[in-house]
Amino acid sequence: MGRGRHRWLVRVFVGRDHETRRRRYLSRTVHGPIRQAQSYLTKVLRERDLGRRVEGITVTLDEFLDRWLDTAAKPKLRDKSYESYESLLRRYIRPVLGGRILSAVTPLDVQDGYQKMIDRGLSSRTVRYTHSVLRSAIRQAIRWRLLLQDPTDGAQLPRLGRREMSVLTAEQSRIFLSAVLKTHYGPVFAVALTTGMRPSEYLGLKWQDIDWDRGTVSVVRTLERSAGGWRFAETKRARSRRIIKFQDWVLETLKNLEPRTIRRSGCSRPDNSELVFTSPAGRPIYSDKLAKKFKAILGQNGLPMIRLYDLRHTAATLALSAGVPPKVVAEQLGHASAAFTLDVYSHLLPHMQEEAAIKVEQILAGPGLLRYRIAGQKRFPKTGPKKPPKAVNSAREGKRTRLRA
């Protein structure tokens, strides 16, 4: 029934109360043209007739997201991931769709929300990440029998362009190391550049993780900062738990660093000197502050302004360029497979293929072929059967003879 201009009251009988036996109705005001109210009415009747829970008909998307975050997402997510999920929904989904009835959200509504994100100039990665979070929530609603269909199905997402990777070259890496090793944070950057660990991984290292005899380090935890302070957390994935071999000079650098750290046993708090790397005040290093120090060092030495995380990409690029097998690099980085590593660092493939072709050629043909690799000449000598010589006259014998080849 109409309740004003573009306002419609939808009232549906949903059964009787089990205790009082009174009739129960679902009443909801729909704003918009009459066809939108009719569409909502049809959906509500369908939900009711199929025995779906009435709660799914009455709850708003905001209310459902609150429950989903608390009961489904929070128990299985790391604190950092949970904060990211909550932030994406709060900033991009709730302002646009939060007030709508959960069962009334349509694919067009979802697409409109994504388009507004694109119009704001947000990156394709942000839009896709937000879609992934919302889709996960909606699919849980289907499993909870609050919805019949997924309104996120069929959404057109912006194309995810390959981000151009920024890394330091070998020469730039040498300049960077010679500069940072003179500072308090030199050992941190040395480990970051030579091992390819994530910032949260090398900032969470403890002295007990280092095997001095074998020259290795075990990556078994990360260090996170949240509203409640510092805390240790699990690695990003199970595959991220790994053992990495230190370069000899890095191991010596850490040995020289250890005596300067006062070790206090029996304390599990991450803000003590059990950590390998601490601030000058002896506190855990905050990655954002470390990134600022990193940028300052790059600027002072005329180096490209890359991100702190790009030291991980630099380590992988240098290893692959040096001929280290992709499988070994994948294990060092904690990747799921060598195929994923090669996909991420595909910009190195042409160079690697050229070197591989030269090495295989030398194995098959030997060094003798190298003399034919002269500019302006064909790579291989012309070979093939020789033509038979022409018949000549023999003046002495007075007859035609044929020379034998």
C-alpha positions in Angstrom: 0.0 0.0 0.0 1.2 3.5 -0.7 2.4 5.7 2.1 3.4 8.8 0.2 5.5 9.6 -2.9 7.8 6.7 -3.6 7.1 5.1 -0.2 5.4 1.7 0.0 4.4 -0.5 2.9 4.8 -4.2 2.3 3.0 -6.4 4.9 3.2 -10.2 4.8 1.7 -12.8 7.1 4.5 -15.0 8.3 2.6 -17.4 10.7 1.4 -17.5 14.3 3.4 -17.1 17.5 4.0 -20.5 19.1 3.0 -19.3 22.6 0.3 -16.7 22.2 -1.0 -18.0 18.8 -1.3 -14.5 17.6 -0.9 -13.7 13.9 2.6 -12.4 13.0 3.2 -10.0 10.1 6.3 -8.7 8.5 6.0 -5.0 7.8 8.6 -3.1 5.9 8.6 0.3 4.2 10.3 0.3 0.7 11.5 3.5 -0.8 11.5 3.8 -4.6 9.2 3.0 -7.5 6.3 0.6 -7.1 8.1 -2.2 -9.1 10.8 -2.2 -6.4 8.2 -2.8 -3.7 6.6 -5.5 -5.8 10.0 -7.2 -6.3 10.6 -7.2 -2.6 7.1 -8.6 -1.9 7.7 -11.4 -4.4 11.0 -12.3 -2.8 9.6 -12.3 0.7 6.7 -14.6 -0.3 9.1 -16.9 -2.0 11.3 -17.1 1.2 8.3 -17.7 3.3 6.8 -20.4 1.1 10.2 -22.3 0.9 10.4 -22.4 4.7 13.3 -20.0 4.9 13.9 -18.3 8.3 11.9 -15.1 8.8 15.0 -13.5 10.3 16.6 -13.4 6.8 13.6 -11.4 5.6 13.8 -8.8 8.4 17.5 -8.3 9.1 19.4 -5.5 7.4 22.8 -6.0 5.7 24.4 -4.0 8.5 23.0 -6.2 11.2 24.0 -9.4 9.3 27.5 -8.2 8.8 27.9 -7.4 12.5 26.9 -11.0 13.3 29.0 -12.5 10.6 32.1 -10.7 11.7 31.7 -11.7 15.3 30.6 -15.3 14.9 32.1 -16.5 11.6 35.0 -14.3 10.5 36.7 -13.4 13.8 37.3 -16.9 15.1 39.2 -18.0 11.9 41.0 -14.8 10.9 44.2 -13.3 12.2 43.7 -10.0 14.0 45.3 -8.1 11.1 43.0 -9.8 8.5 40.0 -9.2 10.7 40.7 -5.5 11.0 41.1 -5.4 7.2 37.8 -7.1 6.6 36.0 -4.8 9.1 37.6 -1.7 7.5 36.7 -2.6 4.0 33.0 -3.2 4.9 32.8 -0.1 7.0 34.3 2.2 4.4 32.9 0.9 1.1 29.9 -1.5 1.7 28.0 -0.2 4.7 27.5 3.4 3.5 26.0 2.2 0.3 24.1 -1.0 1.1 24.1 -1.3 4.9 20.6 0.0 5.5 19.0 -2.4 3.0 17.2 -5.5 3.9 19.5 -8.5 3.4 17.1 -10.4 1.3 16.3 -7.3 -0.8 19.9 -6.7 -1.9 20.1 -7.3 -5.7 23.0 -7.9 -8.0 22.4 -4.4 -9.4 22.8 -2.9 -6.0 26.1 -4.7 -5.5 27.3 -3.6 -8.9 26.3 0.0 -8.2 28.4 -0.1 -5.0 31.5 -1.3 -6.9 31.0 1.4 -9.5 31.0 4.1 -6.8 34.3 2.7 -5.6 35.7 3.0 -9.1 34.4 6.5 -9.5 36.2 7.5 -6.3 39.4 6.4 -7.9 40.1 3.3 -5.9 42.3 0.7 -7.3 41.1 -2.5 -9.0 42.8 -4.5 -6.3 40.8 -2.7 -3.6 37.5 -3.3 -5.4 38.3 -7.0 -5.9 39.4 -7.4 -2.3 36.1 -5.8 -1.1 34.1 -8.0 -3.4 35.9 -11.1 -2.0 35.0 -10.1 1.6 31.4 -9.3 0.8 31.0 -12.5 -1.2 32.3 -14.5 1.7 29.7 -13.0 4.0 26.9 -13.5 1.6 27.8 -17.2 1.0 27.7 -17.7 4.8 24.2 -16.2 4.8 23.2 -18.8 2.3 24.6 -21.5 4.4 22.7 -20.1 7.4 19.5 -20.3 5.2 19.0 -16.5 5.3 19.2 -16.2 1.5 18.4 -18.2 -1.5 20.6 -16.6 -4.0 24.0 -14.8 -4.0 23.6 -11.2 -5.1 27.3 -11.0 -5.7 27.2 -13.6 -8.5 27.8 -12.1 -11.9 29.3 -8.8 -10.7 31.5 -7.2 -13.2 34.9 -6.4 -11.6 37.6 -4.1 -13.0 40.5 -5.7 -14.7 43.4 -6.3 -12.4 46.4 -5.0 -14.2 49.8 -6.3 -13.4 51.6 -3.9 -11.2 55.1 -3.0 -12.4 57.6 -4.4 -9.9 60.1 -2.0 -8.5 63.4 -3.5 -7.2 67.0 -2.5 -6.6 69.6 -3.7 -9.1 72.7 -5.5 -7.9 74.8 -2.3 -8.0 72.0 -0.3 -6.2 71.8 -3.1 -3.6 75.5 -2.8 -2.9 75.2 1.0 -2.4 72.2 0.5 -0.2 73.9 -2.0 2.1 77.1 0.1 2.4 74.9 2.9 3.6 72.6 1.1 6.0 75.2 -1.0 7.7 76.5 2.2 9.3 73.1 2.7 11.0 71.3 1.1 13.9 68.9 -0.6 11.5 71.7 -2.1 9.2 71.3 -5.7 10.4 67.5 -5.5 9.8 67.9 -4.4 6.2 70.7 -6.9 5.6 68.4 -9.8 6.6 65.5 -8.3 4.6 67.5 -8.0 1.4 69.3 -11.3 1.6 66.5 -13.7 2.8 63.3 -12.3 1.2 61.3 -12.5 4.4 58.2 -10.4 5.0 58.6 -7.4 7.4 56.3 -9.0 9.9 58.5 -12.2 9.8 62.0 -10.7 10.3 60.7 -8.2 12.9 59.3 -11.1 14.9 62.5 -13.1 14.9 63.9 -14.3 18.3 67.4 -15.3 19.1 66.3 -18.8 19.7 65.2 -19.1 16.1 68.8 -18.9 14.8 70.9 -22.1 14.5 74.4 -20.7 14.7 76.1 -24.0 13.8 74.1 -24.5 10.6 73.8 -20.8 9.8 70.0 -20.9 9.4 66.9 -19.2 10.8 63.5 -20.7 11.4 60.5 -18.6 10.4 57.8 -19.6 12.8 55.9 -16.5 13.8 55.1 -12.9 12.9 54.9 -9.7 14.9 51.8 -7.6 14.8 50.7 -4.3 16.3 47.0 -3.9 17.2 44.9 -1.7 19.4 45.9 -3.8 22.4 49.6 -3.5 21.8 52.2 -5.9 20.4 51.5 -9.6 19.9 53.0 -12.6 18.2 50.9 -14.3 15.6 51.0 -17.3 13.2 52.7 -17.0 9.9 50.6 -15.9 6.9 50.2 -19.5 5.7 51.3 -22.9 6.9 53.8 -22.9 4.0 55.3 -19.7 5.4 56.9 -21.7 8.2 60.3 -22.5 6.8 64.0 -22.6 7.3 66.3 -20.1 5.5 70.0 -20.2 5.1 71.9 -17.0 6.0 74.7 -15.7 3.9 78.0 -15.9 5.9 78.5 -12.1 6.2 74.9 -11.7 7.5 75.5 -14.4 10.1 78.6 -12.6 11.3 76.7 -9.3 11.4 74.1 -10.9 13.7 76.8 -12.5 15.9 78.2 -9.0 16.5 74.7 -7.7 17.2 73.8 -10.3 19.9 76.2 -9.2 22.7 74.7 -5.7 22.5 71.3 -7.1 23.4 70.4 -7.8 27.0 68.6 -11.1 27.0 65.9 -11.7 29.5 64.6 -15.2 29.8 61.2 -16.4 30.9 59.3 -13.5 29.3 57.0 -14.1 26.4 56.1 -10.5 25.7 57.3 -9.3 22.3 58.5 -5.9 23.7 61.7 -7.2 25.2 65.2 -8.1 24.1 64.3 -11.7 23.2 63.7 -10.1 19.8 66.7 -10.0 17.4 65.8 -6.6 16.1 64.6 -3.8 18.4 64.5 0.0 18.3 67.3 2.1 20.0 65.0 2.2 23.0 64.8 -1.6 23.1 61.2 -1.9 21.9 59.8 -3.8 19.0 60.2 -2.1 15.7 57.1 -0.8 14.1 57.1 -1.5 10.3 55.7 1.9 9.4 58.5 3.7 11.2 61.0 1.3 9.6 59.6 2.2 6.2 60.2 5.9 6.9 63.8 5.2 7.8 64.1 3.1 4.6 62.7 5.9 2.4 65.1 8.4 4.0 68.1 6.2 3.3 67.1 5.7 -0.3 66.7 9.5 -0.8 70.0 10.3 0.8 71.8 7.9 -1.5 70.0 8.7 -4.7 68.3 5.3 -5.0 64.9 4.5 -6.4 62.0 5.2 -4.0 60.7 1.7 -3.6 58.5 0.2 -0.7 60.0 -1.6 2.3 58.2 -4.7 1.1 60.0 -4.5 -2.3 63.2 -5.6 -0.5 61.5 -9.1 -0.6 61.1 -8.8 -4.4 64.6 -7.5 -4.7 65.9 -10.6 -2.9 64.0 -12.9 -5.2 65.0 -11.0 -8.4 68.7 -11.2 -7.4 68.5 -14.9 -6.7 66.7 -15.8 -9.9 69.1 -13.6 -11.9 72.0 -15.4 -10.3 70.7 -18.7 -11.6 69.3 -20.0 -8.4 66.6 -22.7 -9.3 63.0 -21.3 -9.0 62.1 -24.2 -6.6 64.8 -23.1 -4.2 63.6 -19.5 -4.4 60.0 -20.5 -3.8 61.0 -22.4 -0.7 63.0 -19.4 0.6 60.1 -17.0 0.0 57.5 -19.4 1.4 55.5 -19.6 -1.8 53.1 -22.5 -2.5 54.9 -23.6 -5.6 57.6 -22.7 -8.0 55.0 -22.0 -10.7 53.6 -19.2 -8.5 57.1 -17.7 -8.1 57.7 -17.7 -11.8 54.4 -16.1 -12.4 55.2 -13.3 -10.0 58.6 -12.7 -11.4 57.8 -13.4 -15.0 59.7 -10.2 -16.1 62.9 -12.3 -15.6 61.8 -15.2 -17.9 63.2 -13.8 -21.2 66.6 -13.3 -19.6 66.6 -16.7 -18.0 65.5 -18.4 -21.3 68.3 -16.8 -23.2 70.9 -18.0 -20.8 69.3 -21.5 -20.7 69.4 -21.6 -24.5 73.1 -20.7 -24.6 74.0 -23.3 -21.9 72.1 -26.1 -23.6 73.7 -25.2 -27.0 77.2 -25.5 -25.4 76.3 -28.9 -24.0 75.0 -30.2 -27.3 77.4 -28.7 -29.8 80.5 -28.0 -27.7 82.8 -25.0 -27.9 83.6 -25.6 -31.5 80.4 -23.9 -32.6 81.4 -20.6 -30.9 83.6 -19.6 -33.9 80.5 -19.4 -36.1 78.9 -16.8 -33.8 80.3 -13.9 -35.7 78.2 -10.8 -36.5 77.0 -10.8 -40.1 77.4 -14.5 -40.6 75.0 -17.4 -40.3 75.1 -19.2 -37.0 75.8 -22.6 -38.5 78.0 -23.6 -41.5 76.3 -24.6 -44.7 76.3 -28.3 -44.9 74.9 -30.9 -47.4 75.9 -33.3 -50.1 78.5 -32.1 -52.6 77.6 -31.8 -56.2 79.2 -34.4 -58.5 82.1 -32.9 -60.6 81.6 -32.2 -64.3 82.9 -34.5 -66.9 86.2 -33.4 -68.5 88.1 -34.6 -71.6 91.4 -36.4 -71.2 93.7 -35.3 -74.0 96.2 -38.1 -73.2 93.7 -41.0 -73.2 91.5 -39.6 -75.9 88.3 -40.5 -74.0 85.8 -39.0 -71.5 86.5 -39.8 -68.0 84.6 -38.8 -64.8 86.5 -37.7 -61.8 85.5 -39.4 -58.6 84.7 -37.2 -55.7 
